Structures are given as C-alpha cells and as structure tokens.
Amino acid sequence: MTLRQYLILMSLGTLICWAAWVVIINTFDPNTAGILGLLFFYVSLFLALVGTFSVIVFLIRRVIIKNDEVIFRHVRRTLRQSIVVSTLIIFVLFLLQKQLLTWWNLALVLILFFAIEGIVFTSRKYNNQDYVR
C-alpha cells in the first residue's frame, strides 16, 4: 500500500466514523439507549478521533519536520500516538459521564498516559525494531 492510498483510505474511514458518530448523536437518547448506545457512541468517537489525529498529525509532521526517516515509521508513530490521545479523551469523557472527573483524577490520568507513552512505547527496544523491510 502506498502512502497516498493509506492517507485516502484513512481519511475516508475517518469521515465515515464521524458520520456514524453524528447519526448516533442524533438517533440515540443517552438516558434510554442503554449500554449498547453508549458503546456505539464511544467506539465511533474513538475511531473518528484516531483517524483525525493520525492524518492531521502525520501531514503536519511531513510538512514541518522533513526528516530522512522512512515515511512508514512516521505513520506508525503517529498512529500509536493518536490511539493514546484518543484513549485519553474517551477515558476522560467516560469519567465525566459518571461524574467522577475531578482535577486530581485528571492529573492522575494524564500522568498515567504520559508514563505509558514515555516508558512503554518509546522504550529502546520498541524504537530499535525495524518495521519496514
């Protein structure tokens, strides 16, 4: 798959996820939808956010930061970071829905997600693997 095909498919999938999220917002009542309606809401929003962040951040990196690195390493890194940020947003929204979001909970969640990104995903072993053959 070429980079152009990836960006087109990711953008198309993202638009479909945003459309699905808008349909869910307009169709389901959160008070009566039950767990299935909330699951559709969170999953469609998560996928839409992942696609949006990954495409936009990749394009920004590609235009502003012109490295000699392999392009698909940028794609992998951007996709990983967009998944982490989207998970953070969904988790904060879930805490907000359950009325459990306070400033210290938010601080702990941010510390946890930064630790995950900093320790697990950017470890020396993870960065030294050659994903592009």
C-alpha positions in Angstrom: 0.0 0.0 0.0 1.4 3.4 -1.0 1.4 6.4 1.3 -1.2 8.1 -0.8 -3.6 5.1 -0.7 -3.1 4.9 3.1 -4.0 8.6 3.5 -7.0 8.4 1.2 -8.3 5.2 3.0 -7.7 6.6 6.4 -9.4 9.9 5.6 -12.4 8.1 4.1 -12.7 5.8 7.1 -12.4 8.8 9.4 -15.2 10.6 7.5 -17.4 7.5 7.8 -16.7 7.3 11.5 -17.6 11.0 12.0 -20.8 10.4 10.0 -21.6 7.4 12.2 -21.0 9.4 15.3 -23.3 12.2 14.1 -26.0 9.7 13.4 -25.6 8.1 16.8 -25.8 11.6 18.5 -29.0 12.4 16.6 -30.6 8.9 17.0 -29.9 7.7 20.5 -31.1 9.3 23.7 -28.3 8.7 26.3 -30.7 8.2 29.1 -32.7 5.4 27.4 -30.1 4.0 24.9 -28.5 1.7 27.5 -25.1 0.2 27.3 -25.3 -0.6 23.5 -26.0 3.0 22.6 -23.2 4.3 24.8 -20.8 1.6 23.3 -21.7 2.8 19.8 -21.1 6.4 20.9 -17.7 5.8 22.4 -16.4 3.4 19.7 -17.4 5.6 16.8 -16.0 8.7 18.6 -12.8 6.8 19.3 -12.3 5.6 15.7 -13.1 9.1 14.4 -10.6 10.7 16.8 -7.9 8.2 15.9 -8.3 8.8 12.2 -8.5 12.5 12.6 -5.4 12.8 14.8 -3.3 10.3 12.8 -4.0 12.0 9.4 -3.6 15.6 10.6 -0.5 15.0 12.8 1.1 12.9 10.0 0.6 15.7 7.5 1.9 18.3 9.9 5.0 16.2 10.6 5.5 15.6 6.9 5.3 19.3 6.0 7.0 20.9 9.0 9.5 18.2 10.1 11.3 16.9 7.0 13.3 14.0 8.2 15.2 11.5 6.2 13.4 8.7 8.2 11.4 6.1 6.5 7.9 7.5 6.0 6.1 4.5 7.4 7.9 4.9 10.7 6.2 8.3 10.9 2.9 6.6 10.1 3.3 4.0 12.8 4.4 6.6 15.4 1.6 8.9 14.5 -1.0 6.2 14.6 0.3 5.0 18.0 0.2 8.5 19.5 -3.3 9.1 18.1 -4.5 5.9 19.7 -3.1 7.0 23.1 -4.5 10.5 22.8 -7.9 9.2 21.7 -8.0 6.7 24.5 -7.2 9.5 26.9 -10.1 11.6 25.6 -12.6 8.7 25.7 -11.5 7.8 29.3 -11.9 11.4 30.4 -15.4 11.6 28.7 -16.3 8.4 30.5 -15.2 9.8 33.8 -17.2 12.9 33.1 -20.3 10.9 32.2 -20.0 9.0 35.5 -19.4 12.3 37.4 -16.0 11.1 38.6 -13.9 13.6 36.9 -12.1 15.9 39.3 -8.9 17.9 38.8 -6.8 15.3 40.7 -8.3 12.4 38.8 -7.5 14.3 35.5 -3.9 14.8 36.8 -3.5 11.2 37.6 -4.9 10.1 34.3 -2.6 12.4 32.4 0.4 11.2 34.4 -0.6 7.6 33.7 -1.0 8.2 29.9 2.3 10.1 29.7 4.0 7.3 31.6 2.6 4.8 29.2 3.7 6.8 26.2 7.1 7.6 27.7 8.0 4.2 29.2 6.3 1.5 27.2 6.0 2.8 23.6 9.2 4.8 23.3 11.5 2.3 25.0 14.8 1.5 23.4 13.6 -2.0 22.3 10.5 -0.6 20.6 12.4 2.1 18.7 15.2 -0.2 17.5 12.9 -2.7 15.8 12.9 -2.4 12.0 9.3 -2.4 10.9 9.9 -1.6 7.3 11.6 -4.3 5.3 
